[in-house]
Amino acid sequence: MKRKISVEDIDAVHLYGRNDANLRLIHDAFAARVTARGGEITIVGDDDAEVQQIEAVLTEMANLVRRGRTVRREDVEYAIRMVTSDRGEELSRFYAGGTRLQGLKKPVEPKTVGQKKYVEAMQEHDIVVSIGPAGTGKTYLAVAMAVAALRLKEVERIVLVRPAVEAGESLGYLPGDYQEKIAPYLRPLYDALRDMMDYEKVKRLTEIGTIEVIPLAYMRGRTLNDAFVILDEAQNSTMPQMKMFLTRLGFNSRAVVTGDITQIDLANSEMSGLVRIQEILDDIRGIEFVYLNESDVVRHRLVREIIKAFERYAKTREERAREDD
């Protein structure tokens, strides 16, 4: 089977990648042969379905270039994963409707179908709970939404919250006073902020209280109006803490709760408020649960493989435990 794709209307370098790196990714992933000459790409292969999959990948990538994007390695890898898992139509809908967030130091947009659903949920609901593994953009996209809302004057302040739960090290053995000991827990939130805004602006807004980055315990007794509030690493909050956080929400406020229920550092994982609210709040209108998985990981490709390996290991241990019982 042979298919040809015309890309004469775009700068092919943005599609092919430096030294044709993007085309080589496709070549390594499929048995069919892909050749590019000038403004035309030819696909030749014995497997019709495979040729169609390659055509779908290249068509979507070319459309990205037409919308002003340079195609990156991760774009190609994600498109390949989608078409080879029979999610080509879903991929097409994803790229057809861009969801770029405005008002930031640099444009931010979801990079996967799951991330797009997450962003849309934050745009449409007052409370969103995002659950998924590391690297799926849970915190980064939530902070981006918060900064965009502040810039567009939809809210008057941002409150970023994290539980201060020890993960293998005792705070008591770390140097410094309480504020210095708690700083490492809050650092990822500051890092995300500084990706969205200039350092001096983050510093100034923090000094005047427009942006707060605080431990979860500091939320008790407060009512937050006109605020975008994010609870990060929520798997390490207890049920009373989760209830306390969610009931801080005041008028014209929005909340996003993020966490990974496979990385609970509490002494008893059953105590996790993030685990329990899935059942407690599931049927309340205005609260949306979004589940991300390894296909939404946007870090190094090995991160996805590591996550899947740990999932297989956990599943094997559970099966063995059941057999022993």
Secondary structure, 3 states (H helix, E strand, C coil): CEEEEECCCCCHHHHHCHHHHHHHHHHHHCCCEEEEECCEEEEECCCHHHHHHHHHHHHHHHHHHHCCCCCCHHHHHHHHHHHHCCCHHHHHHHHHCCCCECCCCCCECCCCHHHHHHHHHHHHCCEEEEECCCCCCHHHHHHHHHHHHHHCCCCCEEEEEECCCCCCCCHHHCCCCHHHHHHHHHHHHHHHHHHHCCHHHHHHHHHCCCEEEEEHHHHCCCCECCEEEEECCHHHCEHHHHHHHHCCECCCCEEEEEECCCCCCCCCHHHEHHHHHHHHCCCCCCEEEEECCHHHCCCCHHHHHHHHHHHHHHHHHHHHHHHHC
